[in-house]
Every structure is written in C-alpha cells, then in structure tokens.
Amino acid sequence: MGSVTTRASWAWRQLAKLAAFIALAGGASAIYQRAGDARDRRRFAPPGRLVDIGGRTLHLLQAGSGSPVVVVVVAAMADNVLMWTRIQRELAGEMRVCLYDRAGIGWSDPPPQGPRTFGDMAGELHDLLSIAGIPAPYVLVGHSVGGIVARQFAVRYPGAVSGIALIDSSHEDQVRRRGVDGWPYGQRELLIRAAKRQARILGMRRLAAALGLARKLDADIAREVPAEFAAAARAIALSSRQRRIQVRETLMLARSSGQPPALGSLPLAVVTAGRQVPGWVRMQEELASLSTRTTHLTAEEAGHYVHLDDPELIVRVIRDLVHRASRPQQSLPR
C-alpha cells in the first residue's frame, strides 16, 4: 500500500512540475510576444497616412493621378495594403489608386468591441474616403471577403460607385453551400479555423522566425510584397493584432448569410480563379449575374490570390473597368 501511495505521490509531483513548466513557458512566450510587438511598432512607420474617422485612425496609401475615377482596393480577410502595392504601382501612371487597411489590420486602429458586419466595414470605408478628401466616383476592387464589402458599399452609396471588380470574391451565402458541388467550407470549418488561430502560441512562432525557422513565411512574403516592405510585412504577420483580426474576420464570415444584392447596370468585372472547385465557380457565376453590364473572366492558372498569380490580368481588368466606368452609358436605339 505504501509503494502505491508513493508512486501516486510521485506522479502528482511530476504533473505539478509539468504544469508549472507549461505556465512558465506560456508566460515567457507572452512576454516575448508583447516585447516584439512593441519593438515592431516603433521600427515600422506606416507607408501611407493615418486618417482619423472619429476617435480611431485608418491607414490609407494613395498613388497616381490622371483619371477622374478613383480606384479603391478592398483587400481579402486580414490582408494589409502591402499585398496590393505592386498592382498599385503598375496603375499609378494612369489613375489614382487607393489602398487602405481595414480596422485592426496593418497600421489601422482596432475596430470597436462587439458584433461587426460587412456593412459596418463599408461605412468605415466611406468615412475614410470622405474625411481624406478623396472624391467620387470610385471603382471598387474587392478581393475575397473584400468583394462583400464592396457590394455593401455600392448598395449604401450608389451615387459614389461607377464600377466594381470582384476578384475571386466571397459570396454572402457561401457558408451555407458546404457540400454543394465540392465546396468544403461551411460554418463548422470556419469556426475550427478560428479556434486554431486563437490557440497559436505567437511567442514561439516569433522565436522560430527569429531563428530562421520560418521559411514558408519568408517565402510567402517574398511572393506577396516588394522587397523593401518584406520586414514590415513579416512584423505584421507575427503580431498579436494580426491574429486577433484574423480570428474576428473569420468569425464574421462564419455568421454571414443571405444573397448578394443586385447591381443593376453598374459596370462589373468578375475574375474567377481557375484552380477552384465547381461549387465556388457556381457562386462566381451568380455574382456575374448581378449586373447587366458584366464581363466575366477566368484566370486559368491562378489560385485564390489571382493578383499574385496573374497580376497582368488584374491590371488589365482594372484598366478596362475604369475605361468603361468613365464612359456614359449608351442608350439603346428605339
């Protein structure tokens, strides 16, 4: 009996030591992460300007001139302005192109606490453009969930929008399409993704990156942003703020439902990635039917990030859409 008690006592002591080690490691990781976040905020100034929209600031990066139509890019989930700077530079010689960080992304302040909608994001974008003195008309370029924000903006402020480009855009009802024509991502999958991101030990990831063990991260950044922004993009990817906004926007998409709004005769360009399952392609076809003035193209060799896989196509689509949006609609002969 005594030996059993001794073994049980030893096991409890080992468990207590393990628990103490985990708590100590977790605390050290959190301290290391906070220190790294603070250092990175000091190191990397925003490449654009911070615009106060009423007690919070959003980051805006502008370039170019020449066209009365202003191109405004609404990026994918948790993506910052650096992901689109190459496209901006290609177009800046011909037109004004605005990139911005949604609340909580990149250099923008976090969003308010509480439930959040795509309509809220559209309202913040309108406030940003108005306060920054960027006049309409706008051609909105919405990638992934940015496409939902762009459609919300067009419905709320129809007189301000002269065209929309949807780049492999999300669909308002996509979480309910799970299992239809091979579409794999429903609410459950998004909730699991959010939980995994929330459970990520950021300090350990940051340490691994510091030791040169984050080769995939570095390869992704080299593909996504110009070399001069690589260090800033790396800092953003490793930040606590980035994890928070990834989780929050994933949960918001998991709650989304409904159908995309009709766009009437608004000039619309839909670009669909070629490397997608039939269920996603069907949703893209539905988006293309929203306007009577739609062009629908497929980037055959591209994945979801079409502007990285086929940037020439995206530049061409935006140029064409700005040209179409700048022309008055012709009346049909009677």
Phi, psi and chi 1 to 4 in degrees:
 res  aa     phi    psi   chi1   chi2   chi3   chi4
   1 MET       -  -40.1 -174.1   68.7  178.0      -
   2 GLY   -63.1  -40.1      -      -      -      -
   3 SER   -66.7  -35.8   62.1      -      -      -
   4 VAL   -64.1  -43.3  171.8      -      -      -
   5 THR   -63.9  -39.6  -58.3      -      -      -
   6 THR   -64.4  -43.1  -59.4      -      -      -
   7 ARG   -64.1  -41.0  -74.1 -163.3  -62.5  -88.9
   8 ALA   -64.2  -40.8      -      -      -      -
   9 SER   -64.5  -41.1  177.1      -      -      -
  10 TRP   -63.1  -41.5  177.8   86.9      -      -
  11 ALA   -62.8  -41.7      -      -      -      -
  12 TRP   -65.7  -36.6  -80.8  112.3      -      -
  13 ARG   -65.3  -40.0  -73.2 -163.3  -59.3  -88.9
  14 GLN   -65.7  -40.4  -60.3  -48.8  -53.5      -
  15 LEU   -63.0  -40.5  -75.5  174.0      -      -
  16 ALA   -64.4  -39.5      -      -      -      -
  17 LYS   -65.1  -41.3  -70.4  178.3 -178.5  178.6
  18 LEU   -63.4  -43.9  177.5   60.7      -      -
  19 ALA   -62.4  -41.2      -      -      -      -
  20 ALA   -64.8  -39.7      -      -      -      -
  21 PHE   -64.8  -43.6  173.5   77.9      -      -
  22 ILE   -62.4  -43.6  -68.3  172.8      -      -
  23 ALA   -63.3  -41.6      -      -      -      -
  24 LEU   -65.6  -44.2 -178.4   62.4      -      -
  25 ALA   -64.3  -41.7      -      -      -      -
  26 GLY   -63.6  -41.3      -      -      -      -
  27 GLY   -65.0  -42.1      -      -      -      -
  28 ALA   -64.4  -39.5      -      -      -      -
  29 SER   -62.7  -43.2  173.9      -      -      -
  30 ALA   -64.5  -41.8      -      -      -      -
  31 ILE   -64.3  -43.4  -67.9  170.3      -      -
  32 TYR   -62.1  -40.8 -179.6   67.7      -      -
  33 GLN   -65.8  -45.2  178.3   65.3   22.7      -
  34 ARG   -62.0  -42.2  -77.0 -163.5  -63.8  -89.9
  35 ALA   -64.4  -41.4      -      -      -      -
  36 GLY   -64.8  -41.9      -      -      -      -
  37 ASP   -59.4  -46.3  -79.2  -11.0      -      -
  38 ALA   -63.9  -41.0      -      -      -      -
  39 ARG   -64.7  -41.7 -178.0 -178.9   64.8 -108.7
  40 ASP   -67.2  -36.1  -72.6  -18.6      -      -
  41 ARG   -63.2  -34.1  -77.7 -165.4  -64.7  -88.9
  42 ARG   -74.5  -33.6  -67.5 -169.3  -61.0  -91.2
  43 ARG   -75.8  -35.5  -71.6  174.3   63.4 -156.9
  44 PHE  -117.5  102.6  -59.4  109.3      -      -
  45 ALA   -76.7  152.5      -      -      -      -
  46 PRO   -64.9  138.3   21.1  -31.6      -      -
  47 PRO   -72.7  -19.4   24.0  -32.7      -      -
  48 GLY  -109.1 -148.9      -      -      -      -
  49 ARG  -118.2  153.8   60.3  174.6  168.8  139.6
  50 LEU   -96.9  125.0  -60.1  177.7      -      -
  51 VAL  -112.5  124.0  179.9      -      -      -
  52 ASP   -78.1  119.0 -168.9  -37.6      -      -
  53 ILE  -106.9   19.5   62.1  166.9      -      -
  54 GLY   118.2   61.3      -      -      -      -
  55 GLY    91.3   -9.0      -      -      -      -
  56 ARG  -134.0  151.4  -66.7 -178.5  -65.5  120.3
  57 THR  -112.8  144.6   61.5      -      -      -
  58 LEU  -117.6  145.3  -64.8 -177.1      -      -
  59 HIS   -89.5  127.1  177.2 -132.7      -      -
  60 LEU  -125.6  130.1  174.4   67.2      -      -
  61 LEU  -122.9  114.6 -179.9   61.4      -      -
  62 GLN  -111.8  152.8  -57.0  176.1   71.5      -
  63 ALA  -158.8  148.6      -      -      -      -
  64 GLY    90.8  173.1      -      -      -      -
  65 SER  -167.5  178.5   61.5      -      -      -
  66 GLY   117.8  -31.2      -      -      -      -
  67 SER  -112.4  143.6  170.5      -      -      -
  68 PRO   -67.8  -19.3   24.0  -33.9      -      -
  69 VAL   -89.5  132.2  176.2      -      -      -
  70 VAL  -101.7  127.0  179.6      -      -      -
  71 VAL   -86.4  128.5  174.2      -      -      -
  72 VAL  -123.9  118.8 -179.7      -      -      -
  73 VAL   -92.5  129.4  176.2      -      -      -
  74 VAL  -112.4  107.7 -169.7      -      -      -
  75 ALA   -79.4  174.1      -      -      -      -
  76 ALA   -73.4  179.4      -      -      -      -
  77 MET   -52.5  119.0 -178.2 -178.1  -66.0      -
  78 ALA    63.6   12.4      -      -      -      -
  79 ASP   -84.0  140.0  -80.0   -3.1      -      -
  80 ASN   -99.9  176.5   59.9   74.1      -      -
  81 VAL   -60.8  -27.5  -62.7      -      -      -
  82 LEU   -63.2  -24.6  -56.2 -179.6      -      -
  83 MET   -68.3  -17.7  -59.2  -79.0  -73.6      -
  84 TRP  -118.7    7.4  -79.3   84.5      -      -
  85 THR   -66.8  -31.2   50.5      -      -      -
  86 ARG   -65.5  -42.8  -72.7 -176.1  174.5  130.6
  87 ILE   -63.9  -42.4  -60.7  -65.7      -      -
  88 GLN   -58.5  -44.2 -176.3 -174.7   53.1      -
  89 ARG   -65.6  -34.9  -70.5  173.5  178.4  179.5
  90 GLU   -65.7  -32.1  -76.4  -66.7  -41.8      -
  91 LEU   -97.7  -16.1  -66.6  167.1      -      -
  92 ALA   -64.0  -21.4      -      -      -      -
  93 GLY   -74.0  -12.0      -      -      -      -
  94 GLU  -119.4  -23.3  -49.5  161.2   45.0      -
  95 MET  -156.6  165.9   62.0 -166.7   72.1      -
  96 ARG   -87.2  127.0 -169.0  174.9 -175.9 -176.6
  97 VAL  -125.1  126.5 -177.5      -      -      -
  98 CYS  -114.1  128.7  -66.6      -      -      -
  99 LEU  -113.1  149.5  -47.2  177.4      -      -
 100 TYR  -149.5  156.3   80.6  107.5      -      -
 101 ASP   -97.4  121.9  -69.1  -32.9      -      -
 102 ARG   -61.4  164.1  -75.2 -167.0  -60.4  -84.0
 103 ALA   -54.2  130.3      -      -      -      -
 104 GLY    88.7   -5.6      -      -      -      -
 105 ILE  -107.3  144.1  -61.1  173.1      -      -
 106 GLY    55.9 -118.3      -      -      -      -
 107 TRP  -100.6    6.3  -73.0  -88.5      -      -
 108 SER   -85.1  150.1  -70.5      -      -      -
 109 ASP   -65.7  156.2  -75.6  -18.7      -      -
 110 PRO   -63.4  156.0  -20.1   32.0      -      -
 111 PRO   -74.3  166.5   28.0  -34.2      -      -
 112 PRO   -61.9  158.2  -15.9   27.8      -      -
 113 GLN   -70.0  157.6  -65.9  -63.5  -42.2      -
 114 GLY   102.7  175.1      -      -      -      -
 115 PRO   -58.3  148.8  -22.1   32.7      -      -
 116 ARG  -138.5  146.7 -169.5  161.0  162.9   78.1
 117 THR  -127.1  166.9   67.7      -      -      -
 118 PHE   -66.5  -29.8  -67.8  111.5      -      -
 119 GLY   -63.5  -38.1      -      -      -      -
 120 ASP   -60.2  -41.8  -65.4  -26.6      -      -
 121 MET   -64.4  -39.9  -67.8  177.3  172.3      -
 122 ALA   -63.9  -40.1      -      -      -      -
 123 GLY   -63.8  -40.2      -      -      -      -
 124 GLU   -65.3  -38.3  -71.4  175.3   -9.8      -
 125 LEU   -64.0  -41.1  174.5   56.6      -      -
 126 HIS   -62.6  -43.1 -176.5  -97.3      -      -
 127 ASP   -60.6  -43.9  -69.4  -15.5      -      -
 128 LEU   -59.4  -49.8  170.9   65.8      -      -
 129 LEU   -65.2  -39.8  -64.8  171.7      -      -
 130 SER   -66.2  -49.2  -61.6      -      -      -
 131 ILE   -68.2  -34.2  -65.6  170.0      -      -
 132 ALA   -75.7   -6.8      -      -      -      -
 133 GLY    74.9   33.1      -      -      -      -
 134 ILE  -101.9  106.2  -59.7  171.4      -      -
 135 PRO   -77.9  151.1   30.6  -34.7      -      -
 136 ALA   -70.6  163.7      -      -      -      -
 137 PRO   -85.7  155.3   30.9  -35.8      -      -
 138 TYR  -116.2  143.2  -49.1  119.4      -      -
 139 VAL  -105.0  117.4  160.9      -      -      -
 140 LEU   -93.1  133.8  -56.2  178.0      -      -
 141 VAL  -115.3  105.9  179.2      -      -      -
 142 GLY  -108.8  119.9      -      -      -      -
 143 HIS  -104.6  131.5  174.6 -136.4      -      -
 144 SER    56.1 -125.0 -165.7      -      -      -
 145 VAL   -65.2  -20.1  -62.2      -      -      -
 146 GLY   -60.3  -24.9      -      -      -      -
 147 GLY   -66.0  -36.3      -      -      -      -
 148 ILE   -67.0  -42.5  -59.5  180.0      -      -
 149 VAL   -61.6  -42.7  178.9      -      -      -
 150 ALA   -61.8  -42.1      -      -      -      -
 151 ARG   -66.5  -39.3  -68.4 -168.1  -68.4  -83.4
 152 GLN   -61.5  -41.2  -75.4  -70.3  -48.0      -
 153 PHE   -61.7  -45.1 -170.5  102.4      -      -
 154 ALA   -63.5  -35.8      -      -      -      -
 155 VAL   -73.2  -39.2  169.2      -      -      -
 156 ARG   -75.6  -35.1  -72.5 -179.8  170.2 -139.2
 157 TYR  -129.9   63.3  -45.0  103.5      -      -
 158 PRO   -60.6  -33.5   22.2  -33.3      -      -
 159 GLY   -70.9  -13.7      -      -      -      -
 160 ALA   -93.5  -11.2      -      -      -      -
 161 VAL  -112.5  126.2  179.9      -      -      -
 162 SER  -111.3    0.7   58.6      -      -      -
 163 GLY   178.1  156.1      -      -      -      -
 164 ILE  -136.3  134.8  -63.4 -178.9      -      -
 165 ALA  -111.3  124.5      -      -      -      -
 166 LEU  -107.3  112.4  -60.8  175.9      -      -
 167 ILE  -100.7  101.0  -47.1  -58.8      -      -
 168 ASP    44.0   52.8 -144.0   41.4      -      -
 169 SER   -71.0  146.6  169.7      -      -      -
 170 SER   -65.5  159.8  -61.2      -      -      -
 171 HIS  -115.6  138.1 -171.9  -70.1      -      -
 172 GLU   -55.1  -31.6  -79.0   81.3  -13.5      -
 173 ASP  -105.8   17.6 -155.8   39.6      -      -
 174 GLN   -65.9  -30.4   69.9 -175.8   53.0      -
 175 VAL   -68.3  -21.3  -63.1      -      -      -
 176 ARG   -88.1   -3.3  -61.9  174.5 -175.8  -91.0
 177 ARG   -95.1    8.0  -56.9  -71.5 -175.5   92.6
 178 ARG   -54.9  132.3 -176.2 -173.5 -177.5  -80.5
 179 GLY    87.8   -8.7      -      -      -      -
 180 VAL   -90.1  119.4  178.1      -      -      -
 181 ASP    53.3   37.5  -67.7  -27.2      -      -
 182 GLY    83.0    6.1      -      -      -      -
 183 TRP   -74.5  119.6  177.2 -117.8      -      -
 184 PRO   -95.8   -7.7   32.9  -32.1      -      -
 185 TYR  -108.5  103.9  -61.9  110.1      -      -
 186 GLY  -109.0 -166.0      -      -      -      -
 187 GLN   -61.1  -42.5 -172.4  176.3   68.5      -
 188 ARG   -59.3  -45.3  176.7  175.4  176.2  -87.4
 189 GLU   -64.1  -38.6  -73.6   72.1   26.3      -
 190 LEU   -68.8  -37.8  -70.5  174.3      -      -
 191 LEU   -65.6  -39.4  -67.3  176.2      -      -
 192 ILE   -64.6  -41.5  -69.6  172.2      -      -
 193 ARG   -61.4  -43.2  179.9 -177.4  -64.2  179.0
 194 ALA   -63.3  -41.3      -      -      -      -
 195 ALA   -64.8  -40.1      -      -      -      -
 196 LYS   -64.5  -41.0  -73.6 -178.6  176.9  178.4
 197 ARG   -66.2  -38.4  -76.3  173.3  172.0  162.7
 198 GLN   -66.2  -32.7 -176.3   61.7   41.3      -
 199 ALA   -81.9   -7.4      -      -      -      -
 200 ARG   -63.1  131.6 -178.0  179.2  -70.9  172.9
 201 ILE   -86.4   99.4  -57.9  173.9      -      -
 202 LEU   -67.8  -37.4  -62.4 -177.2      -      -
 203 GLY   -61.8  -39.5      -      -      -      -
 204 MET   -67.0  -39.2  -64.9  -60.9  -66.8      -
 205 ARG   -64.7  -41.3 -175.0  167.5 -177.5 -110.1
 206 ARG   -63.8  -41.6 -179.1 -179.2  -74.2  -86.8
 207 LEU   -63.7  -42.2  179.2   59.9      -      -
 208 ALA   -59.9  -41.3      -      -      -      -
 209 ALA   -64.5  -40.1      -      -      -      -
 210 ALA   -64.4  -29.0      -      -      -      -
 211 LEU   -88.9    5.0  -65.3  173.4      -      -
 212 GLY    79.4   21.6      -      -      -      -
 213 LEU  -101.6    8.0  -57.7  176.6      -      -
 214 ALA  -106.9   58.9      -      -      -      -
 215 ARG   -66.0  -37.4  -66.3  179.8 -178.6  176.2
 216 LYS   -65.1  -42.6 -176.3  179.5 -175.7  -55.5
 217 LEU   -58.7  -47.1  173.0   63.4      -      -
 218 ASP   -64.4  -38.3  -68.7  -22.4      -      -
 219 ALA   -66.3  -40.7      -      -      -      -
 220 ASP   -62.6  -44.1  -72.2  -16.4      -      -
 221 ILE   -65.0  -40.9  -71.3  171.6      -      -
 222 ALA   -60.4  -33.3      -      -      -      -
 223 ARG   -77.2  -31.6  173.2  174.2  174.3 -101.0
 224 GLU   -91.1  -33.3  -67.1  165.7   -3.5      -
 225 VAL  -131.9  156.4  -52.1      -      -      -
 226 PRO   -59.9  152.0  -23.9   33.9      -      -
 227 ALA   -56.8  -35.5      -      -      -      -
 228 GLU   -68.9  -15.2   66.3  -92.7   30.5      -
 229 PHE  -104.9    4.6  -68.5  131.3      -      -
 230 ALA   -60.8  -44.0      -      -      -      -
 231 ALA   -65.2  -40.2      -      -      -      -
 232 ALA   -66.4  -41.1      -      -      -      -
 233 ALA   -63.9  -37.6      -      -      -      -
 234 ARG   -64.3  -42.7 -163.1  168.8 -171.6 -100.7
 235 ALA   -62.7  -42.3      -      -      -      -
 236 ILE   -62.4  -45.6  -68.8  170.6      -      -
 237 ALA   -61.7  -30.0      -      -      -      -
 238 LEU   -92.5    1.1  -65.9  171.5      -      -
 239 SER   -84.0  154.3   68.6      -      -      -
 240 SER   -65.1  -36.7  -57.2      -      -      -
 241 ARG   -59.4  -40.6  173.7 -179.8  -72.5 -169.9
 242 GLN   -63.7  -42.8 -179.6   70.7    4.9      -
 243 ARG   -60.8  -44.6 -165.7 -100.2  -59.9  -86.2
 244 ARG   -61.0  -44.3  -76.2 -166.4  -65.9  -89.5
 245 ILE   -74.4  -31.7 -159.7   61.6      -      -
 246 GLN   -60.8  -45.6  -76.2  177.2  -28.9      -
 247 VAL   -64.4  -45.1  170.0      -      -      -
 248 ARG   -66.6  -43.4 -167.2  163.7 -178.3 -178.2
 249 GLU   -72.1  -31.1  -69.5 -160.6  -12.0      -
 250 THR   -64.0  -44.4  -59.5      -      -      -
 251 LEU   -64.5  -36.3  -67.3  175.1      -      -
 252 MET   -65.1  -42.7 -168.5  174.1   71.1      -
 253 LEU   -64.6  -36.0 -177.7   60.5      -      -
 254 ALA   -63.0  -27.1      -      -      -      -
 255 ARG   -89.3   -8.0  -65.1 -167.7  -58.2  -92.5
 256 SER   -71.3  151.9   69.8      -      -      -
 257 SER  -162.2  173.8   62.2      -      -      -
 258 GLY   102.6 -175.3      -      -      -      -
 259 GLN  -115.0  149.2  -64.7  -59.7  -42.4      -
 260 PRO   -65.2  142.7   20.5  -30.3      -      -
 261 PRO   -75.4  148.0   28.4  -35.1      -      -
 262 ALA   -66.1  146.2      -      -      -      -
 263 LEU  -115.3    9.6  -61.5  172.8      -      -
 264 GLY    61.1 -125.3      -      -      -      -
 265 SER  -106.1   20.3   60.4      -      -      -
 266 LEU   -64.6  130.5 -174.2   69.7      -      -
 267 PRO   -56.6  127.0  -27.9   36.4      -      -
 268 LEU  -134.9  134.8  173.6   65.6      -      -
 269 ALA  -122.5  127.5      -      -      -      -
 270 VAL  -115.7  124.6  174.3      -      -      -
 271 VAL  -115.9  122.2  179.7      -      -      -
 272 THR  -110.5  134.2  -58.5      -      -      -
 273 ALA   -68.3  137.7      -      -      -      -
 274 GLY   -72.3  -28.2      -      -      -      -
 275 ARG   -92.6   63.7  -60.0 -159.2  -61.1  -94.2
 276 GLN  -134.0  158.1  -68.6  -76.8   19.6      -
 277 VAL   -77.8  160.8  -61.3      -      -      -
 278 PRO   -56.9  -34.1  -27.8   35.6      -      -
 279 GLY   -62.3  -39.1      -      -      -      -
 280 TRP   -68.9  -41.3 -178.1  -99.0      -      -
 281 VAL   -60.5  -40.8  174.4      -      -      -
 282 ARG   -61.0  -41.4 -176.8 -176.9  -63.5  -86.6
 283 MET   -65.1  -35.4  -73.3 -174.4  -84.3      -
 284 GLN   -64.7  -38.5  -62.7  -64.4  -63.1      -
 285 GLU   -63.8  -36.4  -68.5  168.7  -10.3      -
 286 GLU   -64.1  -41.0  -68.3  176.3   12.9      -
 287 LEU   -64.4  -37.4  -63.6  178.3      -      -
 288 ALA   -66.0  -22.7      -      -      -      -
 289 SER   -84.6    0.6   71.3      -      -      -
 290 LEU   -72.5  -23.5  -64.0  176.7      -      -
 291 SER  -126.0  153.5  170.6      -      -      -
 292 THR   -84.0   -2.9   59.2      -      -      -
 293 ARG  -125.7   62.2  -59.6  173.7   67.4 -167.6
 294 THR  -109.2  139.0  -60.3      -      -      -
 295 THR  -112.9  134.9   59.8      -      -      -
 296 HIS  -126.1  118.1 -172.9 -174.2      -      -
 297 LEU  -120.7  151.0  -58.3  173.0      -      -
 298 THR  -114.9  126.2  -60.9      -      -      -
 299 ALA   -87.4   93.4      -      -      -      -
 300 GLU   -57.3  -38.8  -62.4  -67.9  -10.5      -
 301 GLU  -100.8    9.9  -59.2  -57.9  -40.2      -
 302 ALA  -101.4  150.0      -      -      -      -
 303 GLY   -92.7 -162.3      -      -      -      -
 304 HIS   -59.3  -35.0 -175.7   51.0      -      -
 305 TYR   -88.2   71.9  -82.9   74.4      -      -
 306 VAL   -60.2  -37.1 -175.0      -      -      -
 307 HIS   -68.8  -14.4   62.9  -69.6      -      -
 308 LEU   -93.6  -38.1  -60.1  179.6      -      -
 309 ASP   -79.0  -32.9  -67.1  -26.0      -      -
 310 ASP  -142.3   66.0 -164.9  -12.4      -      -
 311 PRO   -62.2  -32.8   20.6  -31.8      -      -
 312 GLU   -61.0  -39.7  -66.2   84.0    3.0      -
 313 LEU   -63.7  -43.8  173.6   63.1      -      -
 314 ILE   -65.8  -41.0  -61.2  -53.8      -      -
 315 VAL   -60.1  -43.4  167.6      -      -      -
 316 ARG   -64.6  -41.7 -162.0  161.3   63.1 -117.5
 317 VAL   -64.2  -43.0  164.8      -      -      -
 318 ILE   -67.1  -42.8  -65.4  172.7      -      -
 319 ARG   -57.0  -47.1  -79.8  178.4  178.8  145.9
 320 ASP   -63.7  -40.9  176.2   69.5      -      -
 321 LEU   -67.6  -40.3 -175.1   58.3      -      -
 322 VAL   -62.0  -40.3  168.0      -      -      -
 323 HIS   -62.8  -45.5 -179.8   65.8      -      -
 324 ARG   -64.4  -41.7  -69.7  166.9   55.6 -157.8
 325 ALA   -69.3  -24.3      -      -      -      -
 326 SER   -81.9  -16.3  -60.0      -      -      -
 327 ARG   -90.7  138.7  -64.9 -161.1  -44.6 -100.3
 328 PRO   -66.6  144.7   23.8  -32.5      -      -
 329 GLN   -65.9  130.5 -175.7  174.9   -6.3      -
 330 GLN   -81.8  134.8  -61.2  -64.4  -43.0      -
 331 SER   -76.6  143.2  -61.1      -      -      -
 332 LEU   -73.5  143.9  -65.9  174.9      -      -
 333 PRO   -65.6  143.6   22.4  -32.1      -      -
 334 ARG   -81.1      -  -66.9 -179.0 -180.0  -83.7
